[in-house]
Amino acid sequence: MNIDDVKIIGVCGAGTMGAGIAQQASINGFTVKVMDVDDAAWDRGLAIITGGLDRMLAKEKITQAQKDEVLGRISYSTDVTSLADVDYVIEAVFEDYEVKKALFEKLEGVCRPEVVFATNTSSISITEIAAATGRPANVVGMHFFNPVPVMKLVEIIPALQTLPEAAALATAVTERLDRVPVPCKDTPGFVVNRILIPMMIDAARVFESGVASAEDIDTAMKLGANLPMGPLELMDFTGVDIAYNVGNVLFEYTREARFSPPTIMRKMVKAGHLGRKTGKGFYDYTQKT
Ligand SMILES: NC(=O)c1ccc[n+]([C@@H]2O[C@H](COP(=O)([O-])OP(=O)(O)OC[C@H]3O[C@@H](n4cnc5c(N)ncnc54)[C@H](O)[C@@H]3O)[C@@H](O)[C@H]2O)c1
């Protein structure tokens, strides 16, 4: 399929990532059909999209008429058959192999055979996902970053079975979404998480061993390594549970100690100290406005 044939994008999952992808696709002129199994998820997803568009409106990046147009191009359903006429699918459902596999099985019966299935998985092998579908040559990894409308990178990950044409289409779709594609092989963590997760885990180890306070570790890394955000601040922002879970999955795949989260992270996850979203992580957010 040619990029000019891609008019309607199906987005599976209306969570944090699905909502961001839907917004970015609609802003760039695609008709977007969102599918989720949970109506409450769509209420949250739509609130994320509306909030994002309102911020753009306030900064005069779009007009009220453009906001209405963007919202008008996005529809929602809990019925997978609503995706029968989509030209391209981006899957962003729970990070669970069985959930993704079951969804792709349903999509296969619904979408035209030439439709490419892109998965936004962070830690599951694209090759494994492709193997679980009836169209492995048309499955590709398309790893977005949160928040999608702000973060320009999309890692493009062909499975071992992916046809070059399918990977080329994912690259072209990424460019039409006004994001920057970076191709990489199907390896645990791809590029960014392979480097970033061990860095965050190492920062937690440094903190755990009492070398320096959280503030001092972050200040040192911001001023000494020229990072925009310290690694512990970043972990609080993205969720200590996310770094912990992704670290454990990468460790399972590779058995490399650098991916194995230290005890402090396990304790924080068990205690619900997940960072900003629970009010407490390496920092306390309950007193801050
Ligand atoms: N959050 C991030 O920073 C981030 C970054 C890159 C990639 N990812 C990946 O993106 C995917 C989604 O992550 P998220 O943070 O948006 O999760 P989320 O929990 O916010 O959203 C997942 C959504 O999927 C829906 N869902 C579950 N099963 C479904 C099904 N069978 N059909 C349709 N919808 C279904 C859920 O109802 C939920 O709304 C995961 O694979 C994750 O690893 C997340």
The ligand as a MOL file (V3000), in Angstrom:
LIG
                    3D

  0  0  0     0  0            999 V3000
M  V30 BEGIN CTAB
M  V30 COUNTS 44 48 0 0 0
M  V30 BEGIN ATOM
M  V30 1 N 2.6710 5.3570 28.4570 0
M  V30 2 C 3.8390 5.4700 27.8280 0
M  V30 3 O 4.6720 6.3160 28.1620 0
M  V30 4 C 4.1450 4.5820 26.6380 0
M  V30 5 C 5.1630 4.9840 25.7520 0
M  V30 6 C 5.4090 4.1990 24.6150 0
M  V30 7 C 4.6810 3.0530 24.3990 0
M  V30 8 N 3.7120 2.6690 25.2970 0 CHG=1
M  V30 9 C 2.9350 1.4600 24.9870 0
M  V30 10 O 1.6770 1.8460 24.4760 0
M  V30 11 C 0.6760 0.8850 24.8510 0
M  V30 12 C -0.4410 1.5750 25.6020 0
M  V30 13 O 0.0910 2.2320 26.7330 0
M  V30 14 P -0.7480 3.3590 27.5190 0
M  V30 15 O 0.2020 3.9840 28.4670 0
M  V30 16 O -1.5080 4.2050 26.5590 0 CHG=-1
M  V30 17 O -1.7710 2.4350 28.3200 0
M  V30 18 P -3.1890 2.8240 28.9660 0
M  V30 19 O -3.4080 1.8520 30.0710 0
M  V30 20 O -3.2540 4.2940 29.2490 0
M  V30 21 O -4.2300 2.5270 27.7800 0
M  V30 22 C -4.4620 1.2500 27.2680 0
M  V30 23 C -5.8890 1.2190 26.7320 0
M  V30 24 O -6.0940 0.0020 26.0410 0
M  V30 25 C -7.4440 -0.3690 26.2300 0
M  V30 26 N -7.6010 -1.7600 25.8760 0
M  V30 27 C -7.2640 -2.8630 26.5920 0
M  V30 28 N -7.5680 -3.9780 25.9070 0
M  V30 29 C -8.1020 -3.5710 24.7130 0
M  V30 30 C -8.5910 -4.2560 23.5610 0
M  V30 31 N -8.5850 -5.5700 23.4880 0
M  V30 32 N -9.0590 -3.5060 22.5410 0
M  V30 33 C -9.0510 -2.1660 22.5850 0
M  V30 34 N -8.6000 -1.4690 23.6590 0
M  V30 35 C -8.1290 -2.1630 24.7020 0
M  V30 36 C -7.6980 -0.0470 27.6970 0
M  V30 37 O -9.0850 0.0320 27.9850 0
M  V30 38 C -6.9540 1.2820 27.8310 0
M  V30 39 O -7.8260 2.3720 27.5850 0
M  V30 40 C 1.4170 -0.1980 25.6440 0
M  V30 41 O 1.7990 -1.2280 24.7760 0
M  V30 42 C 2.6430 0.5480 26.1690 0
M  V30 43 O 3.7420 -0.2980 26.4230 0
M  V30 44 C 3.4150 3.4210 26.3910 0
M  V30 END ATOM
M  V30 BEGIN BOND
M  V30 1 1 1 2
M  V30 2 2 2 3
M  V30 3 1 2 4
M  V30 4 1 4 5
M  V30 5 2 4 44
M  V30 6 2 5 6
M  V30 7 1 6 7
M  V30 8 2 7 8
M  V30 9 1 8 9
M  V30 10 1 8 44
M  V30 11 1 9 10
M  V30 12 1 9 42
M  V30 13 1 10 11
M  V30 14 1 11 12
M  V30 15 1 11 40
M  V30 16 1 12 13
M  V30 17 1 13 14
M  V30 18 2 14 15
M  V30 19 1 14 16
M  V30 20 1 14 17
M  V30 21 1 17 18
M  V30 22 2 18 19
M  V30 23 1 18 20
M  V30 24 1 18 21
M  V30 25 1 21 22
M  V30 26 1 22 23
M  V30 27 1 23 24
M  V30 28 1 23 38
M  V30 29 1 24 25
M  V30 30 1 25 26
M  V30 31 1 25 36
M  V30 32 1 26 27
M  V30 33 1 26 35
M  V30 34 2 27 28
M  V30 35 1 28 29
M  V30 36 1 29 30
M  V30 37 2 29 35
M  V30 38 1 30 31
M  V30 39 2 30 32
M  V30 40 1 32 33
M  V30 41 2 33 34
M  V30 42 1 34 35
M  V30 43 1 36 37
M  V30 44 1 36 38
M  V30 45 1 38 39
M  V30 46 1 40 41
M  V30 47 1 40 42
M  V30 48 1 42 43
M  V30 END BOND
M  V30 END CTAB
M  END
